[in-house]
Structures are given as C-alpha cells and as structure tokens.
Amino acid sequence: EALSSARHMIRAAVRAWGAKERADEIELAADELTTNALMHTDGGAVVTIRVMAGSERRLRVDVEDRSSALPRRRDAGSDGVSGRGLMLVDRLADVWGVEARGSGKCVWCEFLIPERA
C-alpha cells in the first residue's frame, strides 16, 4: 500500500511540474528507489520530490530510510526480477547519489526538465 501511494504522489508531482516528457523515466527511477528502500531496510521510506532552481531546471527525487547500509549494485537474479534497480536508475537519471542522513541515508536522483512556458 505504501508503494502504491508513493507511485500516485510521484505521478501527480511530475505532471504538475510540467515534466511530462520525462514522466515515465522519473516514475520508474523513483519507484525503483522506493522499492529498494522498502525491501532492503527495516522500516519505511520517506519520498520527497522537488524542483531545483539553478542554471538548469531539475526535478529531484529523494528516498530516505533508516538504514546506514549503502546501496550497492548487484547482478540481476536468474529470475530476472531483482538486482536491476540501481542499474535502471543509473541509466534513466541524469545524475544520482547517496548521502548520509542522521542514522540513515538518502538515495537521490535528478532529471533535467524543461523550463515552464
């Protein structure tokens, strides 16, 4: 249920901020980061989406959890279902990374999006 709620929030935010051209990429990357946080840590995740001002307009997705364990790329499982999350984020996002936050961490990704007309 938490993942479904996060998906709806992400979809609404992406469209509200005029990033329809990259909506599928943003939604998939955010979904992968959220799924990883929920599956590989104890407890929940906090998802934050915001538009970053600067020389280029960027949409940033932050996924925070309470685990200090850093994410790591893994080989995809033989079932083809697991092990692809960070690989997908790396290919879809313009940039991504990990930051320590208190006793946990934040895995984030950013996407360049067009200026609003």
C-alpha positions in Angstrom: 0.0 0.0 0.0 2.9 2.4 0.8 4.4 1.8 -2.6 1.1 2.4 -4.4 0.6 5.7 -2.5 4.2 6.8 -3.4 3.5 6.0 -7.1 0.4 8.1 -7.2 2.2 11.0 -5.4 5.1 10.8 -7.8 2.9 10.7 -10.9 0.9 13.7 -9.8 4.0 15.8 -8.9 5.8 15.0 -12.2 2.8 16.2 -14.2 2.1 19.2 -12.1 5.7 20.4 -12.6 5.5 20.1 -16.4 7.8 17.2 -16.8 5.5 15.0 -18.9 8.2 14.3 -21.5 10.3 12.5 -18.8 7.4 11.2 -16.7 8.0 7.5 -17.4 11.7 7.8 -16.6 11.1 9.7 -13.4 8.3 7.5 -12.2 10.3 4.3 -12.9 13.5 5.6 -11.2 11.5 6.8 -8.2 9.7 3.5 -8.0 13.0 1.6 -8.0 14.5 3.7 -5.3 11.4 3.4 -3.1 11.1 -0.3 -3.7 14.7 -0.8 -2.7 14.2 1.2 0.5 11.2 -0.8 1.4 12.6 -4.2 0.6 16.2 -3.9 1.8 15.8 -1.9 5.0 13.8 -2.2 8.3 11.0 0.2 8.4 9.6 2.6 5.9 10.8 5.2 3.5 10.2 8.9 3.0 9.9 10.1 -0.6 10.4 13.8 -1.4 10.1 15.3 -4.9 11.1 18.9 -5.6 12.1 21.1 -8.5 15.6 22.5 -8.1 16.3 26.0 -9.3 19.6 26.9 -10.9 21.1 27.3 -14.3 19.1 24.3 -15.4 15.7 23.2 -14.0 15.9 19.8 -12.4 13.4 17.5 -10.7 14.9 15.7 -7.7 13.6 12.6 -6.1 14.9 11.8 -2.5 14.2 8.5 -0.9 15.2 8.4 2.8 15.3 5.4 5.1 16.7 4.5 8.5 19.4 2.1 7.4 23.0 3.3 7.2 23.9 0.5 4.8 24.8 1.9 1.4 23.0 0.6 -1.6 25.1 -1.5 -4.0 24.7 -2.7 -7.5 24.0 -6.4 -7.7 23.9 -8.7 -10.6 20.4 -9.3 -11.8 19.0 -12.5 -10.3 18.4 -15.6 -12.5 14.7 -14.8 -12.2 15.3 -11.5 -14.0 13.2 -9.7 -11.4 15.7 -8.5 -8.8 19.0 -6.8 -8.9 18.2 -4.2 -11.6 17.1 -1.2 -9.6 20.3 0.8 -9.3 21.2 -0.1 -12.9 17.9 1.3 -14.1 18.3 4.5 -12.0 21.8 5.0 -13.4 20.5 4.7 -17.0 17.4 6.8 -16.5 18.5 9.7 -14.3 20.9 12.4 -15.3 22.7 12.0 -12.0 22.1 10.1 -8.8 23.9 9.5 -5.5 23.7 8.7 -1.8 24.0 11.0 1.3 24.2 10.1 5.0 21.2 11.5 6.9 21.3 11.1 10.6 21.4 7.4 11.4 20.1 6.6 7.9 20.7 7.7 4.3 19.1 9.4 1.3 19.4 7.9 -2.2 18.5 10.6 -4.7 18.3 11.1 -8.5 17.8 14.1 -10.6 16.3 14.8 -14.1 16.7 17.8 -16.3 13.2 19.1 -17.1 12.1 21.9 -19.5 11.5 25.4 -18.2 7.9 26.3 -17.9 6.5 28.4 -20.7 
